[in-house]
Each structure stands twice: as C-alpha cells, then as structure tokens.
C-alpha cells in the first residue's frame, strides 16, 4: 500500500510540502465525504488488523475484496490519494484472485461515500 502511494504521489506538488510525507501514513487527520477517518496515530494498527483479517484465506471472493476496499477507505491511511490507491488495491486483488475486474463509475463512487 505504501509503495503504491509513493509511486502515485512522488514528484507531485504535495510531495514538496513539509507536512506531507510521500510513501508514509498520514500525519494529519482527514475525512472522506464529511466523515471522520482513523486518527493518524491509529492508522498503523488499523491497517495491520485489516491485512491480518484479509489474509486469513488464500482465495478471496468478490465480497471479501470489496470488504477490503471499504475498510481501507474508512481508515483513509494516507494524507491524499486514498481513493486512487484503494482502486489500485481493489483491481490488483481482483486480478490475483481470478475475479473479473469491473469499472467503478460515478454512481458507485457516490454510493460508496454514503456507506
């Protein structure tokens, strides 16, 4: 996750800000759709728990992959770019588990923000 985030944000205007740490978890609180996300000091533990839960089974179903995505977005571990990183993780998990990737359109994004 951190590697994807680093590739995504390296060399951007954000990467030149002294409070913005490319490739690391957020240092400041953030929100998504007006909802609070995991506090910066709790992100590492929440991501660790998320991955432990996700890695319990070798083969993932579409529901498990979607659950990973939703939980990742609720944590919102990075200062910016969480949606893009989340979609990359979702796509990668689909490919790894022989789930046909799907297109996430604007309707899905609006629906997800209400979850």
C-alpha positions as CSV (number, residue, x, y, z in Angstrom):
1,X,0.0,0.0,0.0
2,X,2.7,2.4,0.9
3,X,4.6,1.6,-2.3
4,X,1.6,2.3,-4.4
5,X,1.0,5.5,-2.6
6,X,4.7,6.5,-3.0
7,X,4.5,5.9,-6.8
8,X,1.3,7.9,-7.0
9,X,2.4,11.0,-5.1
10,X,6.1,11.1,-5.8
11,X,7.0,14.3,-7.7
12,X,3.7,16.0,-7.2
13,X,3.2,19.4,-5.6
14,X,2.0,17.7,-2.4
15,X,5.4,15.9,-2.2
16,X,7.1,19.3,-1.7
17,X,5.0,20.3,1.3
18,X,6.9,19.8,4.6
19,X,3.9,18.3,6.4
20,X,3.2,15.8,3.5
21,X,5.1,12.6,3.7
22,X,5.1,10.6,0.5
23,X,5.1,6.9,1.0
24,X,4.1,7.1,4.7
25,X,0.8,7.1,6.6
26,X,-0.9,10.5,7.2
27,X,0.4,12.8,9.9
28,X,-2.8,15.0,10.0
29,X,-6.4,13.9,10.4
30,X,-8.5,13.8,7.2
31,X,-12.1,13.0,6.3
32,X,-14.0,11.5,3.4
33,X,-17.4,12.6,2.5
34,X,-17.7,14.7,5.7
35,X,-17.0,11.6,7.8
36,X,-14.0,11.3,10.1
37,X,-11.5,8.6,9.3
38,X,-9.0,6.8,11.5
39,X,-6.8,9.1,13.6
40,X,-3.2,9.3,12.3
41,X,-1.8,7.6,15.4
42,X,-4.1,4.6,14.9
43,X,-3.5,4.0,11.2
44,X,-0.7,1.5,11.5
45,X,-2.6,-0.7,13.9
46,X,-5.8,-0.5,11.8
47,X,-4.0,-1.4,8.6
48,X,-2.3,-4.3,10.3
49,X,-5.6,-5.6,11.6
50,X,-7.2,-5.1,8.1
51,X,-4.4,-7.1,6.4
52,X,-4.4,-9.9,9.0
53,X,-8.2,-10.3,8.6
54,X,-7.9,-10.2,4.8
55,X,-5.1,-12.7,4.7
56,X,-6.9,-15.4,6.6
57,X,-7.9,-17.2,3.4
58,X,-5.8,-17.9,0.3
59,X,-8.6,-17.4,-2.2
60,X,-10.7,-14.3,-1.9
61,X,-14.3,-13.8,-3.0
62,X,-15.6,-10.6,-4.6
63,X,-17.3,-9.8,-1.3
64,X,-14.0,-10.2,0.6
65,X,-12.3,-7.9,-1.9
66,X,-15.0,-5.3,-1.6
67,X,-14.8,-5.5,2.2
68,X,-11.0,-4.9,2.0
69,X,-11.7,-1.8,-0.2
70,X,-14.4,-0.4,2.1
71,X,-12.4,-0.9,5.2
72,X,-9.3,0.7,3.6
73,X,-11.3,3.7,2.6
74,X,-12.8,4.1,6.1
75,X,-9.3,4.1,7.5
76,X,-8.1,6.5,4.8
77,X,-4.4,5.9,5.8
78,X,-2.8,8.5,3.6
79,X,-2.9,12.3,3.5
80,X,-4.3,12.3,-0.1
81,X,-4.8,9.9,-2.9
82,X,-6.6,7.2,-0.8
83,X,-9.4,6.7,-3.4
84,X,-6.8,6.1,-6.2
85,X,-4.7,3.8,-4.1
86,X,-7.9,2.0,-2.9
87,X,-9.0,1.4,-6.5
88,X,-5.5,0.1,-7.4
89,X,-5.6,-2.4,-4.5
90,X,-9.1,-3.5,-5.5
91,X,-8.0,-4.0,-9.1
92,X,-4.9,-5.9,-8.0
93,X,-6.9,-8.1,-5.7
94,X,-9.4,-9.0,-8.4
95,X,-6.6,-10.0,-10.8
96,X,-4.8,-12.1,-8.2
97,X,-8.0,-13.9,-7.3
98,X,-9.3,-14.5,-10.8
99,X,-12.2,-12.1,-10.3
100,X,-13.1,-10.2,-13.5
101,X,-12.2,-6.5,-12.8
102,X,-15.0,-4.1,-13.1
103,X,-15.4,-0.4,-13.9
104,X,-16.1,1.9,-10.9
105,X,-18.3,4.7,-12.3
106,X,-19.6,7.9,-10.7
107,X,-22.7,6.2,-9.4
108,X,-20.6,3.7,-7.4
109,X,-18.4,6.4,-6.1
110,X,-21.4,8.4,-4.9
111,X,-22.9,5.3,-3.3
112,X,-19.7,4.4,-1.6
113,X,-19.4,7.8,0.0
114,X,-22.7,7.2,1.7
115,X,-21.6,3.9,3.3
